[in-house]
Amino acid sequence: MKRLIKQAPLFVSIILILAIITSGLTGCGSTTTVISTVLPTTTNTATTAALNIVSGTRTNKLTMADIKAMTPVTGSTGLITSSGTIDFPYDLTGVALSDIVKTVGGITANDAVKISAKDGYSMTLSYNQVMNGTGFPTYDSTTGKEVTPVNNIVVFIAYEQNGQAIGDDIGPLRMCIMAPGQLTDGQWWVKWVQKIEIIPLQTSWTLNDVGTITKDMPKSDFEAGTAPNCHGVTWTDAQGHIWSGEALWLLAAYVTPVDPNNSMGQLNTALWNQGFKVDVISSNGTTVEYNSADINNNNNIIVANQEDGTPLTGKQWPLALVGSGVDTQHQISAITGIKVILPTIATTP
């Protein structure tokens, strides 16, 4: 995403309600690697269990032969990365996720489907996403601009790309979104899919970014950005509970100007050294304040969305500030916003 540094009145504020991560955080494990058009031969054999499907106490292990025997989904589609890179077209073959979940009895509107990769990356889809293909923004394959879907969208598990078996660099199985002739966000294109799990539908949340721009960030986008191979960090408290989420400094960095002298959009060190304020805000209006110097490159101040692998609930929901770097004066939960107060702001044209 291109950024333009503009002068603004002193201490103009940007309110970040974590939706900003859609441009720089989401899909790290799935969007940062451009798909190669020349793929190595996969090491999986037709008789090796390639995919575990779990629903409650029921587990179904599908081999590649099992998967390829199911009704195929074929077509040409592509993805757009968080940095705006277009990967298109790719001729793909696979099996609809809606057919795969039927092997363990199917799903209802009260269920969600969690797709997990061998590297720890995961995405959770709703009933409507799996069964009806709704809830996926689509983009023009040439310009990358968001457009109205022109074809039925199908979530599927691909095993062939451009006429070849998907190699171990991204496969042998990959979740893809079939929007023929169009693009979808790369965060959904989960590489190295190994497990599909039917889980109870969790309470969803969408956090609003109400500043110089307005964006929404659903829970699934936050989860994508906090994957272990992305920006995810963890902390174990004195009772042995493991908290996971993302460092506060990175969330703040997404809405601060990048280095104007670096085309790769690196952190603006001079600005961070100059200093600015970062407020963390809860749903009841409680605010805790940090100086940028206190959080800069500090992975011990974490905005957590999970404890012991389970989404936060109760008074902590949906996000809490935790970590060895959080003192008693900065403990806050039910986080709804991060407010970055800057002497200059970055906007997108």
ZAVO-902811 format. One record per residue (C-alpha): residue number from 1; residue in three letters; x, y, z. Coordinates in pm, whole numbers. Layout:
+-----+------+--------+--------+--------+
: seq : type :   east :  north :     up :
+-----+------+--------+--------+--------+
: NUM :  ALA :      X :      Y :      Z :
...
+-----+------+--------+--------+--------+
END
This chain:
+-----+------+--------+--------+--------+
: seq : type :   east :  north :     up :
+-----+------+--------+--------+--------+
:   1 :  MET :      0 :      0 :      0 :
:   2 :  LYS :    140 :    338 :    -97 :
:   3 :  ARG :    172 :    597 :    174 :
:   4 :  LEU :    212 :    973 :    151 :
:   5 :  ILE :    360 :   1168 :    440 :
:   6 :  LYS :    160 :   1484 :    499 :
:   7 :  GLN :    209 :   1766 :    743 :
:   8 :  ALA :    -78 :   1799 :    984 :
:   9 :  PRO :   -155 :   2011 :   1291 :
:  10 :  LEU :     65 :   1924 :   1585 :
:  11 :  PHE :    -43 :   1608 :   1764 :
:  12 :  VAL :   -312 :   1507 :   1521 :
:  13 :  SER :   -447 :   1176 :   1651 :
:  14 :  ILE :   -520 :    855 :   1472 :
:  15 :  ILE :   -757 :    618 :   1645 :
:  16 :  LEU :   -667 :    259 :   1573 :
:  17 :  ILE :   -923 :      1 :   1669 :
:  18 :  LEU :   -700 :   -273 :   1537 :
:  19 :  ALA :   -866 :   -279 :   1198 :
:  20 :  ILE :   -557 :   -121 :   1049 :
:  21 :  ILE :   -389 :   -457 :   1053 :
:  22 :  THR :   -574 :   -554 :    739 :
:  23 :  SER :   -315 :   -366 :    535 :
:  24 :  GLY :      1 :   -481 :    704 :
:  25 :  LEU :    -65 :   -767 :    939 :
:  26 :  THR :   -314 :  -1011 :    805 :
:  27 :  GLY :   -221 :  -1319 :    615 :
:  28 :  CYS :    151 :  -1305 :    695 :
:  29 :  GLY :    186 :  -1678 :    678 :
:  30 :  SER :     -5 :  -1703 :    354 :
:  31 :  THR :     59 :  -1386 :    158 :
:  32 :  THR :    427 :  -1310 :    186 :
:  33 :  THR :    536 :  -1593 :    -42 :
:  34 :  VAL :    457 :  -1554 :   -410 :
:  35 :  ILE :    333 :  -1878 :   -559 :
:  36 :  SER :    585 :  -2029 :   -796 :
:  37 :  THR :    471 :  -2142 :  -1138 :
:  38 :  VAL :    725 :  -2425 :  -1128 :
:  39 :  LEU :    648 :  -2656 :   -839 :
:  40 :  PRO :    849 :  -2944 :   -698 :
:  41 :  THR :    692 :  -3287 :   -688 :
:  42 :  THR :    510 :  -3351 :   -362 :
:  43 :  THR :    641 :  -3625 :   -137 :
:  44 :  ASN :    294 :  -3744 :    -36 :
:  45 :  THR :    175 :  -4077 :   -167 :
:  46 :  ALA :   -183 :  -4161 :   -249 :
:  47 :  THR :   -211 :  -4387 :     57 :
:  48 :  THR :    -67 :  -4145 :    314 :
:  49 :  ALA :   -315 :  -3966 :    541 :
:  50 :  ALA :   -302 :  -3612 :    408 :
:  51 :  LEU :   -589 :  -3444 :    590 :
:  52 :  ASN :   -754 :  -3494 :    929 :
:  53 :  ILE :  -1118 :  -3390 :    960 :
:  54 :  VAL :  -1239 :  -3356 :   1320 :
:  55 :  SER :  -1588 :  -3299 :   1455 :
:  56 :  GLY :  -1624 :  -3359 :   1827 :
:  57 :  THR :  -1510 :  -3714 :   1896 :
:  58 :  ARG :  -1532 :  -3811 :   1531 :
:  59 :  THR :  -1218 :  -3805 :   1315 :
:  60 :  ASN :  -1186 :  -3888 :    949 :
:  61 :  LYS :   -843 :  -3927 :    789 :
:  62 :  LEU :   -842 :  -3861 :    415 :
:  63 :  THR :   -561 :  -3976 :    189 :
:  64 :  MET :   -472 :  -3796 :   -131 :
:  65 :  ALA :   -649 :  -4075 :   -319 :
:  66 :  ASP :   -964 :  -4013 :   -110 :
:  67 :  ILE :   -950 :  -3642 :   -181 :
:  68 :  LYS :   -894 :  -3683 :   -553 :
:  69 :  ALA :  -1187 :  -3926 :   -574 :
:  70 :  MET :  -1426 :  -3651 :   -460 :
:  71 :  THR :  -1604 :  -3413 :   -699 :
:  72 :  PRO :  -1339 :  -3164 :   -815 :
:  73 :  VAL :  -1348 :  -2786 :   -816 :
:  74 :  THR :  -1153 :  -2637 :  -1105 :
:  75 :  GLY :  -1096 :  -2287 :  -1234 :
:  76 :  SER :   -868 :  -1989 :  -1272 :
:  77 :  THR :   -838 :  -1746 :   -984 :
:  78 :  GLY :   -578 :  -1564 :   -776 :
:  79 :  LEU :   -494 :  -1367 :   -467 :
:  80 :  ILE :   -379 :  -1022 :   -365 :
:  81 :  THR :   -125 :   -990 :    -84 :
:  82 :  SER :   -138 :   -746 :    205 :
:  83 :  SER :    124 :   -534 :     25 :
:  84 :  GLY :    -91 :   -518 :   -290 :
:  85 :  THR :     99 :   -775 :   -498 :
:  86 :  ILE :   -128 :   -957 :   -743 :
:  87 :  ASP :    -75 :  -1331 :   -795 :
:  88 :  PHE :   -293 :  -1424 :  -1094 :
:  89 :  PRO :   -392 :  -1636 :  -1274 :
:  90 :  TYR :   -353 :  -1981 :  -1126 :
:  91 :  ASP :   -538 :  -2280 :  -1266 :
:  92 :  LEU :   -635 :  -2483 :   -962 :
:  93 :  THR :   -801 :  -2814 :   -889 :
:  94 :  GLY :   -928 :  -2928 :   -553 :
:  95 :  VAL :  -1231 :  -3023 :   -344 :
:  96 :  ALA :  -1494 :  -2789 :   -201 :
:  97 :  LEU :  -1461 :  -2744 :    174 :
:  98 :  SER :  -1838 :  -2790 :    199 :
:  99 :  ASP :  -1794 :  -3143 :     62 :
: 100 :  ILE :  -1503 :  -3222 :    292 :
: 101 :  VAL :  -1692 :  -3132 :    611 :
: 102 :  LYS :  -1974 :  -3363 :    501 :
: 103 :  THR :  -1740 :  -3657 :    562 :
: 104 :  VAL :  -1784 :  -3597 :    936 :
: 105 :  GLY :  -2154 :  -3514 :    927 :
: 106 :  GLY :  -2149 :  -3159 :    790 :
: 107 :  ILE :  -2196 :  -2830 :    973 :
: 108 :  THR :  -2481 :  -2610 :   1093 :
: 109 :  ALA :  -2518 :  -2235 :   1133 :
: 110 :  ASN :  -2401 :  -2281 :   1493 :
: 111 :  ASP :  -2065 :  -2419 :   1379 :
: 112 :  ALA :  -1741 :  -2270 :   1250 :
: 113 :  VAL :  -1462 :  -2442 :   1060 :
: 114 :  LYS :  -1100 :  -2403 :   1166 :
: 115 :  ILE :   -835 :  -2479 :    904 :
: 116 :  SER :   -488 :  -2543 :   1047 :
: 117 :  ALA :   -148 :  -2566 :    878 :
: 118 :  LYS :    159 :  -2759 :    985 :
: 119 :  ASP :    340 :  -2433 :   1074 :
: 120 :  GLY :     70 :  -2328 :   1322 :
: 121 :  TYR :   -110 :  -2082 :   1094 :
: 122 :  SER :   -488 :  -2115 :   1104 :
: 123 :  MET :   -803 :  -1947 :    982 :
: 124 :  THR :  -1158 :  -1988 :   1108 :
: 125 :  LEU :  -1451 :  -1965 :    866 :
: 126 :  SER :  -1820 :  -1917 :    931 :
: 127 :  TYR :  -2101 :  -2139 :    807 :
: 128 :  ASN :  -2190 :  -1890 :    533 :
: 129 :  GLN :  -1832 :  -1866 :    414 :
: 130 :  VAL :  -1799 :  -2243 :    387 :
: 131 :  MET :  -2142 :  -2330 :    252 :
: 132 :  ASN :  -2241 :  -2017 :     59 :
: 133 :  GLY :  -1912 :  -1850 :    -30 :
: 134 :  THR :  -2016 :  -1517 :    123 :
: 135 :  GLY :  -1803 :  -1280 :    328 :
: 136 :  PHE :  -1501 :  -1261 :     97 :
: 137 :  PRO :  -1414 :   -927 :    -64 :
: 138 :  THR :  -1313 :   -966 :   -429 :
: 139 :  TYR :  -1073 :   -758 :   -636 :
: 140 :  ASP :  -1012 :   -682 :  -1000 :
: 141 :  SER :   -737 :   -909 :  -1132 :
: 142 :  THR :   -566 :   -621 :  -1314 :
: 143 :  THR :   -604 :   -316 :  -1090 :
: 144 :  GLY :   -641 :   -483 :   -751 :
: 145 :  LYS :   -935 :   -258 :   -670 :
: 146 :  GLU :  -1227 :   -407 :   -478 :
: 147 :  VAL :  -1516 :   -505 :   -702 :
: 148 :  THR :  -1847 :   -686 :   -679 :
: 149 :  PRO :  -1816 :  -1064 :   -718 :
: 150 :  VAL :  -1921 :  -1170 :  -1068 :
: 151 :  ASN :  -1922 :  -1545 :  -1004 :
: 152 :  ASN :  -2009 :  -1785 :   -727 :
: 153 :  ILE :  -1727 :  -1805 :   -471 :
: 154 :  VAL :  -1621 :  -2147 :   -344 :
: 155 :  VAL :  -1382 :  -2225 :    -59 :
: 156 :  PHE :  -1184 :  -2534 :   -154 :
: 157 :  ILE :   -878 :  -2737 :    -68 :
: 158 :  ALA :   -649 :  -2742 :   -373 :
: 159 :  TYR :   -413 :  -3026 :   -458 :
: 160 :  GLU :   -313 :  -2926 :   -813 :
: 161 :  GLN :   -188 :  -2594 :   -948 :
: 162 :  ASN :   -121 :  -2522 :  -1314 :
: 163 :  GLY :   -158 :  -2892 :  -1395 :
: 164 :  GLN :     95 :  -3013 :  -1136 :
: 165 :  ALA :     67 :  -3153 :   -787 :
: 166 :  ILE :    118 :  -2878 :   -531 :
: 167 :  GLY :    468 :  -2916 :   -387 :
: 168 :  ASP :    583 :  -2923 :    -29 :
: 169 :  ASP :    687 :  -2557 :    -45 :
: 170 :  ILE :    321 :  -2460 :     -2 :
: 171 :  GLY :    135 :  -2794 :      3 :
: 172 :  PRO :     56 :  -3065 :    -81 :
: 173 :  LEU :   -279 :  -2915 :     22 :
: 174 :  ARG :   -371 :  -2549 :     28 :
: 175 :  MET :   -695 :  -2374 :    110 :
: 176 :  CYS :   -790 :  -2138 :   -173 :
: 177 :  ILE :  -1086 :  -1918 :   -260 :
: 178 :  MET :  -1227 :  -1981 :   -607 :
: 179 :  ALA :  -1354 :  -1649 :   -738 :
: 180 :  PRO :  -1320 :  -1717 :  -1112 :
: 181 :  GLY :  -1143 :  -1434 :  -1291 :
: 182 :  GLN :  -1106 :  -1234 :   -970 :
: 183 :  LEU :   -883 :  -1206 :   -664 :
: 184 :  THR :   -938 :  -1260 :   -293 :
: 185 :  ASP :   -728 :  -1165 :      9 :
: 186 :  GLY :   -420 :  -1383 :     45 :
: 187 :  GLN :   -478 :  -1432 :    416 :
: 188 :  TRP :   -737 :  -1696 :    331 :
: 189 :  TRP :   -497 :  -1898 :    118 :
: 190 :  VAL :   -367 :  -2123 :    393 :
: 191 :  LYS :    -58 :  -2321 :    294 :
: 192 :  TRP :     30 :  -2670 :    422 :
: 193 :  VAL :   -325 :  -2755 :    532 :
: 194 :  GLN :   -324 :  -3059 :    760 :
: 195 :  LYS :   -635 :  -3036 :    977 :
: 196 :  ILE :   -995 :  -2921 :    941 :
: 197 :  GLU :  -1190 :  -2896 :   1263 :
: 198 :  ILE :  -1559 :  -2830 :   1324 :
: 199 :  ILE :  -1585 :  -2606 :   1631 :
: 200 :  PRO :  -1867 :  -2421 :   1808 :
: 201 :  LEU :  -1940 :  -2080 :   1665 :
: 202 :  GLN :  -1757 :  -1820 :   1872 :
: 203 :  THR :  -1877 :  -1472 :   1946 :
: 204 :  SER :  -1744 :  -1253 :   1668 :
: 205 :  TRP :  -1618 :   -900 :   1701 :
: 206 :  THR :  -1530 :   -623 :   1463 :
: 207 :  LEU :  -1319 :   -333 :   1581 :
: 208 :  ASN :  -1356 :      5 :   1417 :
: 209 :  ASP :  -1075 :    235 :   1309 :
: 210 :  VAL :  -1221 :    583 :   1334 :
: 211 :  GLY :   -951 :    831 :   1241 :
: 212 :  THR :   -839 :    995 :    921 :
: 213 :  ILE :   -955 :    672 :    757 :
: 214 :  THR :  -1221 :    427 :    862 :
: 215 :  LYS :  -1169 :     53 :    849 :
: 216 :  ASP :  -1313 :   -253 :   1014 :
: 217 :  MET :  -1114 :   -548 :   1135 :
: 218 :  PRO :  -1299 :   -871 :   1208 :
: 219 :  LYS :  -1167 :  -1125 :   1453 :
: 220 :  SER :  -1048 :  -1351 :   1173 :
: 221 :  ASP :   -811 :  -1082 :   1043 :
: 222 :  PHE :   -659 :  -1028 :   1386 :
: 223 :  GLU :   -612 :  -1403 :   1426 :
: 224 :  ALA :   -440 :  -1422 :   1088 :
: 225 :  GLY :   -189 :  -1158 :   1189 :
: 226 :  THR :   -109 :  -1324 :   1521 :
: 227 :  ALA :    -22 :  -1661 :   1370 :
: 228 :  PRO :    308 :  -1807 :   1500 :
: 229 :  ASN :    481 :  -1762 :   1165 :
: 230 :  CYS :    355 :  -1406 :   1132 :
: 231 :  HIS :    366 :  -1146 :   1411 :
: 232 :  GLY :    240 :  -1373 :   1688 :
: 233 :  VAL :    407 :  -1353 :   2030 :
: 234 :  THR :    339 :  -1542 :   2353 :
: 235 :  TRP :    392 :  -1492 :   2726 :
: 236 :  THR :    363 :  -1739 :   3014 :
: 237 :  ASP :    237 :  -1588 :   3339 :
: 238 :  ALA :    330 :  -1692 :   3693 :
: 239 :  GLN :     46 :  -1947 :   3701 :
: 240 :  GLY :    169 :  -2115 :   3384 :
: 241 :  HIS :   -103 :  -1977 :   3157 :
: 242 :  ILE :     11 :  -1901 :   2802 :
: 243 :  TRP :   -113 :  -1577 :   2649 :
: 244 :  SER :    -84 :  -1508 :   2277 :
: 245 :  GLY :   -138 :  -1208 :   2055 :
: 246 :  GLU :     75 :   -933 :   1904 :
: 247 :  ALA :    320 :   -680 :   2046 :
: 248 :  LEU :    168 :   -336 :   2105 :
: 249 :  TRP :    455 :   -158 :   1930 :
: 250 :  LEU :    379 :   -335 :   1601 :
: 251 :  LEU :     13 :   -239 :   1617 :
: 252 :  ALA :    116 :    121 :   1673 :
: 253 :  ALA :    371 :    102 :   1392 :
: 254 :  TYR :    101 :     21 :   1139 :
: 255 :  VAL :    -46 :    371 :   1173 :
: 256 :  THR :    275 :    572 :   1198 :
: 257 :  PRO :    454 :    712 :    894 :
: 258 :  VAL :    708 :    482 :    736 :
: 259 :  ASP :   1065 :    590 :    662 :
: 260 :  PRO :   1029 :    836 :    368 :
: 261 :  ASN :   1383 :    751 :    254 :
: 262 :  ASN :   1320 :    378 :    228 :
: 263 :  SER :   1109 :    232 :    -54 :
: 264 :  MET :   1052 :    -88 :    146 :
: 265 :  GLY :    838 :     95 :    400 :
: 266 :  GLN :   1064 :     34 :    698 :
: 267 :  LEU :    999 :    173 :   1044 :
: 268 :  ASN :   1052 :    547 :   1074 :
: 269 :  THR :   1328 :    532 :   1337 :
: 270 :  ALA :   1362 :    910 :   1356 :
: 271 :  LEU :    995 :    952 :   1440 :
: 272 :  TRP :   1007 :    682 :   1706 :
: 273 :  ASN :   1318 :    840 :   1855 :
: 274 :  GLN :   1146 :   1180 :   1852 :
: 275 :  GLY :    864 :   1026 :   2055 :
: 276 :  PHE :    486 :   1018 :   2058 :
: 277 :  LYS :    203 :    890 :   2276 :
: 278 :  VAL :     17 :    560 :   2242 :
: 279 :  ASP :   -313 :    512 :   2426 :
: 280 :  VAL :   -478 :    174 :   2480 :
: 281 :  ILE :   -853 :    208 :   2529 :
: 282 :  SER :  -1110 :    -33 :   2675 :
: 283 :  SER :  -1480 :    -62 :   2599 :
: 284 :  ASN :  -1571 :    127 :   2917 :
: 285 :  GLY :  -1349 :    421 :   2823 :
: 286 :  THR :  -1056 :    336 :   3050 :
: 287 :  THR :   -728 :    442 :   2891 :
: 288 :  VAL :   -365 :    361 :   2966 :
: 289 :  GLU :    -86 :    561 :   2806 :
: 290 :  TYR :    260 :    467 :   2683 :
: 291 :  ASN :    545 :    665 :   2539 :
: 292 :  SER :    670 :    528 :   2209 :
: 293 :  ALA :   1014 :    483 :   2362 :
: 294 :  ASP :    869 :    243 :   2621 :
: 295 :  ILE :    710 :     12 :   2365 :
: 296 :  ASN :    953 :     40 :   2072 :
: 297 :  ASN :   1065 :   -313 :   1971 :
: 298 :  ASN :    930 :   -437 :   2303 :
: 299 :  ASN :    771 :   -780 :   2256 :
: 300 :  ASN :    690 :   -803 :   2626 :
: 301 :  ILE :    387 :   -573 :   2600 :
: 302 :  ILE :    128 :   -784 :   2421 :
: 303 :  VAL :   -226 :   -724 :   2299 :
: 304 :  ALA :   -356 :  -1075 :   2359 :
: 305 :  ASN :   -659 :  -1242 :   2207 :
: 306 :  GLN :   -609 :  -1588 :   2359 :
: 307 :  GLU :   -521 :  -1756 :   2687 :
: 308 :  ASP :   -404 :  -2118 :   2672 :
: 309 :  GLY :   -514 :  -2137 :   2310 :
: 310 :  THR :   -870 :  -2025 :   2387 :
: 311 :  PRO :  -1024 :  -1689 :   2291 :
: 312 :  LEU :  -1067 :  -1449 :   2581 :
: 313 :  THR :  -1407 :  -1434 :   2748 :
: 314 :  GLY :  -1591 :  -1238 :   3014 :
: 315 :  LYS :  -1445 :   -907 :   3127 :
: 316 :  GLN :  -1126 :   -967 :   2926 :
: 317 :  TRP :  -1303 :  -1011 :   2591 :
: 318 :  PRO :  -1200 :   -950 :   2320 :
: 319 :  LEU :   -843 :   -832 :   2388 :
: 320 :  ALA :   -626 :   -772 :   2694 :
: 321 :  LEU :   -287 :   -613 :   2755 :
: 322 :  VAL :    -47 :   -866 :   2909 :
: 323 :  GLY :    320 :   -950 :   2928 :
: 324 :  SER :    623 :   -916 :   3152 :
: 325 :  GLY :    653 :   -552 :   3042 :
: 326 :  VAL :    303 :   -458 :   3164 :
: 327 :  ASP :    304 :   -312 :   3516 :
: 328 :  THR :     -1 :   -279 :   3741 :
: 329 :  GLN :    -70 :     75 :   3619 :
: 330 :  HIS :   -101 :    -42 :   3260 :
: 331 :  GLN :   -316 :   -352 :   3305 :
: 332 :  ILE :   -625 :   -321 :   3088 :
: 333 :  SER :   -872 :   -559 :   2924 :
: 334 :  ALA :  -1177 :   -542 :   2696 :
: 335 :  ILE :   -960 :   -339 :   2460 :
: 336 :  THR :  -1145 :   -159 :   2182 :
: 337 :  GLY :   -885 :     83 :   2054 :
: 338 :  ILE :   -529 :    201 :   2023 :
: 339 :  LYS :   -483 :    573 :   1980 :
: 340 :  VAL :   -156 :    694 :   1831 :
: 341 :  ILE :    -87 :   1066 :   1874 :
: 342 :  LEU :    166 :   1191 :   1622 :
: 343 :  PRO :    318 :   1525 :   1517 :
: 344 :  THR :    266 :   1410 :   1156 :
: 345 :  ILE :     34 :   1154 :   1009 :
: 346 :  ALA :     50 :    915 :    716 :
: 347 :  THR :   -243 :    890 :    481 :
: 348 :  THR :   -308 :    688 :    169 :
: 349 :  PRO :   -403 :    870 :   -151 :
+-----+------+--------+--------+--------+
END
